[in-house]
Amino acid sequence: MSPYELFIGLRYSRAKRRNHFISFISLISLLGITLGMTALITVMSVMNGFQKEVRARILGVASHVQVSGMEGNLTDWRQTTDEVIKHPLVEAVAPYVSAQGMLSHNQVVQGVMVRGVLPDLEDKVADIAQMMVYGELDHLVPGEFGMVIGMELARTLGAFMGDKIVLISPQGQVTPAGILPRLKQFTVAGIFEAGHFEYDSGLVLIHLEDAQKLYRMADDRVSGVRLKLHDMFQAPQVVRDLVSMISADSFISDWTRQHANYFRAIQIEKRMLSLILALIIAVAAFNIVSTLVMAVTDKQSDIAILRTLGASPRSIMKIFIVQGTFIGVFGTILGLIGGLILAYNVGEVVAFIEWIFNVQFLSREVYYISAIPTDPQLADIITVASVSFVLSLLATIYPSYRASKVNPAEALRYE
């Protein structure tokens, strides 16, 4: 592109027109791209923030990688621990016993998932110790049959610290009167709040040795071991590596499989919202078509003069491509600035709106995530900016092509 084509194209973008409606349409196109980009960057950042927050809450209780024994029995968990800890990405390992049960308290019965843990090792693979509202995870002592329950479960049962709760095991025992369920009384030693309803309402932690006794797991057997990684996003690769490192018959899974539905749902929502908001940018970008078509009509005499002075049709086309692209690039830059400012300050903006209208969008009594999280990611920002620029560039092709086909003789006939 020669300097004169760039100069004339930029001059047309800034020049005052005889038809003020063209300038108005140009301004609308510019504002549309700006607002569309601002909204799209902000929404994608908020969706990333929610995804990050949900992931942190889930993985605060769940594990990055889980090695479970076939049919729920891992015979030698210490050997398995020694094998998996050799992997450079494995940070910590903890054994667990996982089983179903029912809790009974104050004539209320609730089905739960029972997890037997070693408190000192569990603290290295999960964040439950930091989630304790009452009591401590270390209060789980073997032989004392203590129990740590979630906040929602405590509300459902009407239980509090020190209360006695009966745990009913589905594994019955044979008696002369028939098969009877096994019952054991536990004491509430702690209450945690993970901020995830599934865990807060249905997870119970007891000591590993108590779980082994209750569920009759002889020879120090466990259900499996839980792993924490230095980089949780490397979990699928670690799973593939561990297949050849573990000698025991086991099943290995990672968090991306165990909780795939949660993250897939968030990802689908993010894509659909991004697609809908991208249409705003598309509409604004294609407004550039009408702007340039009217500009070509308005500048026909100028085009004819340039042609008679020796400008080629290709040069005329480039001039109007520059004019349209300038609108798209300028709108993209403004949208990028506005989007980043809003994305990094969306919490304060929402708080201000709540204060102005005396409303609360995310009530603490209803939602576990009561603040708007945000996580702007460079890849998303680059993608949005690229899409905006490409759409703006495509919108200039047809009007520029029409400008290049203007006949100088016809354009100057009535001048």
Beta strands, then each sheet from edge to edge (+ up, - down):
strand 1: 65-69
strand 2: 90-105
strand 3: 108-117
strand 4: 132-135
strand 5: 146-150
strand 6: 164-175
strand 7: 178-192
strand 8: 203-207
strand 9: 224-229
strand 10: 250-254
sheet 1: 4+ 7- 5- 8+ 3+ 2- 9+ 1- 10+
sheet 2: 4+ 7- 5- 8+ 3+ 2- 6+
end
